């Protein structure tokens, strides 16, 4: 084989450079790496990633316009307001045709209030309630008649005053019986003296008999007189006790009569209260069916119905009341106990409303207004309640206004703190070191 000549591929200078790179390359390389590390550290300190708590939120509106709906159909017999007129809470707006006259209903309400006031005062005085036969009470007539009947019976019971009149007669008897007791007591005292004297007589005659000073018949007569005196004393004592027992029985009868009278009054009061409650219940049902009232104070807004003699169906909107004062939109967030300590007043809250996808509509942003001091148990979960009060209009970050409704649900993100990337790296390492140290 032909021998090829050895060709020197590298010169001495190249070899020297390869074996020992120039110092300026090393210096610039180290400097570049240090600058990169410094930039990374600075970035990890400067750039922060928000820490957040995600929880469900319920958004409700206060002082929202209220619609007045009908619960029965018929002709409007009365219409008491005009469009844009101010109304008070429970003010009657209109009346649907029915069998009860409105003036008669007002009279009934006043009389029911009077009866209730009498019951609250208690006592045994009569309760005044005028008859309303012939008035147009309609479907309320039966309950009112029942109330009137039981009050009439009660007033007759009070006016008759049977128990007190009978008690007064018994008191007169007791007065006479006590006079008899006094007389019997005096007779009893005399019987005691007579018995003592008869015994002394008999004892003296016994002594004389032993001395043969008197005969046997005289001694027996003396003993007989003593026994008769003792018997008379016992009879008198029994009579005295019987008289005292009669007085006690009569006094007990008076007590029982008073208890019976009070029980009768209590029973009547309970019956009147029951009848009154039935009347109130029927009146309330009648109100809901035929009286259209403003549920809040505010300003009336009419549309389809504006005057009497118009026909209306069930569930139709008669009017809308715009409440006085500002509409408030409040959100309630239920956050878990774990991590609740990180939530502070003033922290930013991003809300994604379920009915309005946030990718299309955006998120509503506000801040924490309040935090409950103690946890509550809701749906078998222990949570803290965080309050967020939104502006009157819900406007998302996309400048889209969300229409307010009585209640909406969604997801809230509470931004608790902005933690740097470096701290997020350090915290787990520090936790691991603490665990190692403790062990």
Residue pairs with C-beta under 8 A, 6 or more apart in sequence:
10 18
41 422
43 421
44 420
44 421
44 422
44 425
45 420
45 421
45 422
46 420
47 420
47 421
48 418
48 419
48 420
48 421
49 418
49 419
49 420
49 421
49 424
50 415
50 416
50 417
50 418
50 419
51 342
51 415
51 416
51 417
51 418
51 419
52 413
52 414
52 415
52 416
53 335
53 339
53 340
53 342
53 343
53 413
53 414
53 416
54 411
54 412
54 413
54 414
55 333
55 334
55 335
55 336
55 383
55 386
55 411
55 412
55 414
56 333
56 334
56 409
56 410
56 411
56 412
57 331
57 332
57 333
57 334
57 351
57 388
57 409
57 410
57 411
57 412
58 331
58 332
58 407
58 408
58 409
59 329
59 330
59 331
59 332
59 351
59 353
59 390
59 394
59 407
59 408
59 409
59 410
60 329
60 330
60 331
60 332
60 406
60 407
60 408
61 327
61 328
61 329
61 330
61 404
61 405
61 406
61 407
62 327
62 328
62 329
62 330
63 296
63 323
63 324
63 325
63 326
63 327
63 328
64 323
64 327
64 404
64 405
64 406
65 301
65 320
65 321
65 322
65 323
66 294
66 295
66 296
66 298
66 320
66 321
66 323
67 317
67 319
67 320
68 93
68 292
68 293
68 294
68 295
68 317
68 318
68 319
68 320
68 321
69 315
69 316
69 317
69 318
70 96
70 292
70 312
70 313
70 314
70 315
70 316
70 318
71 288
71 289
71 314
71 315
72 96
72 98
72 289
72 290
72 314
73 96
73 311
73 312
73 313
73 314
74 96
74 97
74 98
74 311
74 312
75 96
75 97
75 308
75 309
75 310
75 311
75 312
76 94
76 95
76 96
76 97
76 305
76 307
76 308
76 309
76 310
76 311
76 312
77 95
77 96
77 97
77 308
77 309
78 92
78 94
78 95
78 102
78 308
79 93
79 94
79 305
79 306
79 307
79 308
79 310
80 91
80 92
80 93
80 94
81 87
81 91
81 93
81 94
81 300
81 302
81 319
82 300
82 302
82 306
83 300
83 301
83 302
83 306
84 299
84 300
84 301
85 299
85 300
86 298
86 299
86 300
87 93
87 294
87 297
87 298
87 299
87 300
87 321
88 294
88 297
89 294
89 295
89 296
89 297
90 293
90 294
90 295
91 293
91 294
92 291
92 292
92 293
93 292
93 293
93 294
93 300
93 318
93 319
94 292
94 305
94 308
94 318
94 319
95 102
95 290
95 291
95 292
96 289
96 290
96 291
96 292
96 312
97 290
98 138
98 139
98 286
98 289
98 290
99 136
99 138
99 139
100 136
100 137
100 138
100 139
100 140
100 286
100 290
101 135
101 136
101 137
101 138
104 132
104 135
104 136
104 137
105 137
105 140
105 283
105 286
107 132
107 135
108 132
108 137
108 140
108 144
108 279
108 283
109 283
111 129
111 130
111 132
112 147
112 276
112 279
112 280
112 283
114 128
114 129
115 127
115 129
115 147
115 151
115 272
115 276
116 276
118 125
118 127
118 128
119 127
119 269
119 272
119 273
119 276
122 269
124 158
124 261
124 265
125 158
126 154
126 155
126 158
126 159
127 151
127 154
127 155
127 272
129 147
129 148
129 151
131 148
132 141
132 144
132 148
133 145
137 144
139 282
139 286
140 279
140 282
140 283
140 286
143 275
143 278
143 279
143 282
144 279
146 275
146 278
146 279
147 272
147 275
147 276
147 278
147 279
150 268
150 271
150 272
150 275
151 272
153 268
154 265
154 268
154 269
154 271
154 272
157 264
157 265
157 268
158 265
163 257
163 258
163 260
163 261
163 264
164 257
164 258
164 261
166 257
167 253
167 254
167 257
167 258
170 250
170 253
170 254
170 257
171 254
173 250
174 247
174 250
174 251
174 254
177 243
177 246
177 247
177 250
178 247
180 243
181 240
181 243
181 244
181 247
184 236
184 239
184 240
184 243
185 240
187 236
187 240
188 233
188 236
188 237
188 240
191 229
191 232
191 233
191 236
191 237
192 233
194 229
194 232
194 233
195 226
195 229
195 230
195 232
195 233
197 229
198 222
198 225
198 226
198 228
198 229
198 230
199 226
199 229
201 222
201 225
201 226
202 219
202 222
202 223
202 225
202 226
205 214
205 218
205 219
205 222
205 223
206 219
206 222
208 214
208 219
209 215
209 216
209 218
209 219
287 293
292 318
292 319
294 300
294 321
295 321
296 321
296 323
296 324
297 323
297 324
298 321
298 322
298 323
298 324
299 321
299 322
299 324
300 319
300 320
300 321
301 319
301 320
301 321
301 322
302 319
303 317
303 319
303 320
304 316
304 317
305 312
305 316
305 318
305 319
312 318
326 392
327 392
327 404
328 389
328 392
329 389
329 390
329 391
329 392
329 394
329 404
330 387
330 388
330 389
330 390
331 349
331 351
331 366
331 387
331 388
331 389
331 390
331 412
332 385
332 386
332 387
332 388
333 349
333 385
333 386
333 387
333 388
333 412
333 414
334 378
334 381
334 383
334 384
334 385
334 386
335 343
335 383
335 384
335 385
335 386
335 414
336 381
336 382
336 383
336 384
337 375
337 382
337 383
337 384
339 416
340 371
340 375
340 384
342 416
342 417
343 368
343 371
343 384
343 386
343 414
343 416
344 368
344 371
344 416
345 367
345 368
345 369
345 370
345 371
346 367
346 368
347 367
347 368
347 414
347 415
347 416
348 365
348 366
348 367
348 414
348 415
349 365
349 366
349 367
349 368
349 388
349 412
349 413
349 414
349 415
350 363
350 364
350 365
350 412
350 413
350 415
351 363
351 364
351 365
351 366
351 388
351 410
351 411
351 412
351 413
352 358
352 363
352 410
352 411
352 412
352 413
353 361
353 364
353 394
353 402
353 408
353 409
353 410
354 408
354 409
354 410
354 411
355 408
356 396
356 400
356 402
358 396
361 396
361 398
361 400
361 402
362 396
362 397
362 398
362 399
362 400
363 396
363 397
364 390
364 394
364 395
364 396
364 397
364 402
365 397
366 388
366 389
366 390
366 391
367 388
368 386
368 387
368 388
368 414
369 387
369 388
369 389
370 386
370 387
371 384
371 385
371 386
371 387
372 384
372 385
372 386
375 382
375 383
375 384
376 382
376 383
376 384
376 385
377 383
386 412
386 414
388 412
393 401
393 404
394 401
394 402
394 404
395 401
395 402
396 402
402 408
